[in-house]
Amino acid sequence: MAFDHTFLVDALGEEQVSTGESAREEHSADWATDAEWVTPEPVLPDVVVYPTTTEEVAAVLAGATERDVPVTPYAAGTSLEGNPVPAHGGISMNLTRMDEVLDVRPGDFQIDVEPGVMGPTIEEVAGKHGLSFPPLPSSGDISTIGGMIANGASGMQTVKYGEVADWVLELEVVLADGSVITAGSKAVKTSSGYNLRDLLVGSEGTLGVVTRATLELAGRPRQIKGGRVIFSNLADASAAVTDVVQSGVDVAKIELIDAESARISNAYTGADLPDAPMVFLEFHADHGIDEEVAFCQSIVESHDPVAFELAPEERMDDLWEARKDLAFALATYDPEMRPLHPGDVTVPISEYGPLMEYAKSVGEEYGLMVPCFGHAGDGNIHYSVMVDPDDEEELARGEEVYAAIVERAIEVGGTATGEHGIGQGKREYMVAEHGEASVEAMRRIKRALDPTDTLNPGKIFPETADGERVRDRTATGNDLS
Ligand SMILES: Cc1cc2nc3c(=O)[nH]c(=O)nc-3n(C[C@H](O)[C@H](O)[C@H](O)COP(=O)(O)OP(=O)(O)OC[C@H]3O[C@@H](n4cnc5c(N)ncnc54)[C@H](O)[C@@H]3O)c2cc1C
């Protein structure tokens, strides 16, 4: 133990503090970094704490800042870029015991939750009032609202309903020095002061710890229909998606998988589908859904589909089967092969088709399989460069392919990450995407709110001349070297 942790036991009690090996190991990886070939030498936190109240979170942060001990918030650990991993050891703060729904106000379409509440609980409580929380990510069933807010998450329905960020009204947040602030309000719009709420959303636990959130809810649509379109080639499939979005069709989900992803998915599900590019659609409306579906179909049919199937809500799962379990299908496809880091680049919709083609062509050039899929309507491409992790040369080639796709996305005005966040994995692209001056402005914000770099150090920011922590040395006089 690099520091005396009795202040944690004093603040939380023995039962909420663990220095056990298994708890520390469990908090040293996320969903994507939990493999020896990805992280040969994981950094373990020195101690794991499980606060249950805002006051306890505040006591841990105030004590840690005073003692110069890093604190990394950890929720369900489903991140894909090392976001909740304690890069510099110290305290891992597990927020999953703060999992109460505090209030529902159906008349205002609002719910107040603690950060450890998971997607299904929000849906269940909202559902009792005919409401739902539409921006849940695909991992909504296995992740917490605190993690979604901190990662700036979004999901399949973003094309119609926007991101999690768009549904957050108010946050209670504990800053590094232990002070508790409220960001935003319960009004659906505000012009009052700096927008601290949106600054905190997507800050990956580097600026504060969310201890309460007021979310907006939506009425559940009365009509739901789905569709699956099979194409003979990727160019037609991506052109159809672009055309549908540009035509303003009111579509709630529009997902594309390429032929390689279809092959992997068919092998996993045993579905009797061709190994061909497919587009999956879902429509939500309170009235007139058939007109919207017909409008969409007329656009899609101008792009030579091989088959266009429609289904009512009760048959949707069958239609969408090939898309639903793709992440798991990829992970288990070939015992020799593993998907390298999960890519989630996002570009303006007009660049969607060309980027998809580029990803495939770089893969071919390097002799590697690059299955692509994703929330196509948002211009989002998930891609997995498949590599043999025991083959160092292939791993290096895979990294080049992965990087080339991210770089191209940034070049055409897109982003390195549409939903997973920067974490540790995407830090090297921050300057290319934002420019050095913008990254330095972000560092200044970080230093202003957390001058000792207590919260989740080693994330978001590329390495600096000071080392990986962006602390303001004049504030503490400390030197990490
Ligand atoms: C199969 C799969 C599918 C996925 N699909 C999607 C998708 O469709 N869209 C998407 O956006 N993401 C997706 N993800 C990524 C991930 O699930 C999301 O980012 C999710 O929101 C993370 O939530 P979590 O509870 O697991 O948080 P964690 O991974 O534990 O933490 C996430 C980040 O939030 C910080 N944090 C956690 N709690 C708090 C808090 N209370 N206050 C401040 N900071 C906090 C952590 O320090 C960390 O930086 C997917 C992941 C998997 C494994």
The ligand as an SDF file (V2000), in Angstrom:
LIG
                    3D

 53 58  0  0  0  0  0  0  0  0999 V2000
  -21.0800   -5.3810  -25.6480 C   0  0  0  0  0  0  0  0  0  0  0  0
  -20.8910   -3.8890  -25.4530 C   0  0  0  0  0  0  0  0  0  0  0  0
  -21.6570   -3.0100  -26.1960 C   0  0  0  0  0  0  0  0  0  0  0  0
  -21.4980   -1.6290  -26.0270 C   0  0  0  0  0  0  0  0  0  0  0  0
  -22.3030   -0.7950  -26.7390 N   0  0  0  0  0  0  0  0  0  0  0  0
  -22.2240    0.5260  -26.5400 C   0  0  0  0  0  0  0  0  0  0  0  0
  -23.0990    1.4130  -27.2470 C   0  0  0  0  0  0  0  0  0  0  0  0
  -23.9550    1.0270  -28.0270 O   0  0  0  0  0  0  0  0  0  0  0  0
  -22.9490    2.7360  -27.0140 N   0  0  0  0  0  0  0  0  0  0  0  0
  -22.0500    3.2230  -26.1140 C   0  0  0  0  0  0  0  0  0  0  0  0
  -22.0090    4.4400  -25.9380 O   0  0  0  0  0  0  0  0  0  0  0  0
  -21.2190    2.4210  -25.4430 N   0  0  0  0  0  0  0  0  0  0  0  0
  -21.2880    1.0900  -25.6120 C   0  0  0  0  0  0  0  0  0  0  0  0
  -20.4590    0.2620  -24.9080 N   0  0  0  0  0  0  0  0  0  0  0  0
  -19.4760    0.8520  -23.9630 C   0  0  0  0  0  0  0  0  0  0  0  0
  -19.9630    0.9590  -22.4710 C   0  0  0  0  0  0  0  0  0  0  0  0
  -20.8570   -0.0800  -22.1750 O   0  0  0  0  0  0  0  0  0  0  0  0
  -20.6380    2.2900  -22.1590 C   0  0  0  0  0  0  0  0  0  0  0  0
  -19.7480    3.3620  -22.3000 O   0  0  0  0  0  0  0  0  0  0  0  0
  -21.2520    2.3460  -20.7290 C   0  0  0  0  0  0  0  0  0  0  0  0
  -21.9790    3.5200  -20.6140 O   0  0  0  0  0  0  0  0  0  0  0  0
  -20.2400    2.2810  -19.6040 C   0  0  0  0  0  0  0  0  0  0  0  0
  -20.9630    2.1750  -18.3800 O   0  0  0  0  0  0  0  0  0  0  0  0
  -20.3920    1.3820  -17.1150 P   0  0  0  0  0  0  0  0  0  0  0  0
  -21.4200    1.4230  -16.0450 O   0  0  0  0  0  0  0  0  0  0  0  0
  -19.9000    0.0580  -17.4990 O   0  0  0  0  0  0  0  0  0  0  0  0
  -19.1840    2.3370  -16.7040 O   0  0  0  0  0  0  0  0  0  0  0  0
  -17.6410    2.0010  -16.4670 P   0  0  0  0  0  0  0  0  0  0  0  0
  -17.0970    1.3220  -17.6350 O   0  0  0  0  0  0  0  0  0  0  0  0
  -17.4490    1.3570  -15.1600 O   0  0  0  0  0  0  0  0  0  0  0  0
  -17.0570    3.4870  -16.3750 O   0  0  0  0  0  0  0  0  0  0  0  0
  -17.1150    4.3360  -17.4870 C   0  0  0  0  0  0  0  0  0  0  0  0
  -16.4250    5.6690  -17.2150 C   0  0  0  0  0  0  0  0  0  0  0  0
  -17.2400    6.4210  -16.3500 O   0  0  0  0  0  0  0  0  0  0  0  0
  -16.5580    6.7840  -15.1630 C   0  0  0  0  0  0  0  0  0  0  0  0
  -17.6020    6.7130  -14.1430 N   0  0  0  0  0  0  0  0  0  0  0  0
  -18.3580    5.6360  -13.7930 C   0  0  0  0  0  0  0  0  0  0  0  0
  -19.2810    6.0130  -12.9060 N   0  0  0  0  0  0  0  0  0  0  0  0
  -19.1170    7.3420  -12.6910 C   0  0  0  0  0  0  0  0  0  0  0  0
  -19.7770    8.3090  -11.8860 C   0  0  0  0  0  0  0  0  0  0  0  0
  -20.8180    8.0010  -11.0970 N   0  0  0  0  0  0  0  0  0  0  0  0
  -19.3320    9.5900  -11.9310 N   0  0  0  0  0  0  0  0  0  0  0  0
  -18.2940    9.9450  -12.7160 C   0  0  0  0  0  0  0  0  0  0  0  0
  -17.6470    9.0730  -13.4930 N   0  0  0  0  0  0  0  0  0  0  0  0
  -18.0650    7.7870  -13.4790 C   0  0  0  0  0  0  0  0  0  0  0  0
  -15.4160    5.8100  -15.0530 C   0  0  0  0  0  0  0  0  0  0  0  0
  -14.3010    6.3560  -14.3760 O   0  0  0  0  0  0  0  0  0  0  0  0
  -15.0770    5.5790  -16.5100 C   0  0  0  0  0  0  0  0  0  0  0  0
  -14.2550    6.6140  -16.9870 O   0  0  0  0  0  0  0  0  0  0  0  0
  -20.5540   -1.1240  -25.0830 C   0  0  0  0  0  0  0  0  0  0  0  0
  -19.7980   -2.0110  -24.3310 C   0  0  0  0  0  0  0  0  0  0  0  0
  -19.9500   -3.3840  -24.5020 C   0  0  0  0  0  0  0  0  0  0  0  0
  -19.1330   -4.3020  -23.6590 C   0  0  0  0  0  0  0  0  0  0  0  0
  1  2  1  0
  2  3  1  0
  2 52  2  0
  3  4  2  0
  4  5  1  0
  4 50  1  0
  5  6  2  0
  6  7  1  0
  6 13  1  0
  7  8  2  0
  7  9  1  0
  9 10  1  0
 10 11  2  0
 10 12  1  0
 12 13  2  0
 13 14  1  0
 14 15  1  0
 14 50  1  0
 15 16  1  0
 16 17  1  0
 16 18  1  0
 18 19  1  0
 18 20  1  0
 20 21  1  0
 20 22  1  0
 22 23  1  0
 23 24  1  0
 24 25  2  0
 24 26  1  0
 24 27  1  0
 27 28  1  0
 28 29  2  0
 28 30  1  0
 28 31  1  0
 31 32  1  0
 32 33  1  0
 33 34  1  0
 33 48  1  0
 34 35  1  0
 35 36  1  0
 35 46  1  0
 36 37  1  0
 36 45  1  0
 37 38  2  0
 38 39  1  0
 39 40  1  0
 39 45  2  0
 40 41  1  0
 40 42  2  0
 42 43  1  0
 43 44  2  0
 44 45  1  0
 46 47  1  0
 46 48  1  0
 48 49  1  0
 50 51  2  0
 51 52  1  0
 52 53  1  0
M  END
$$$$
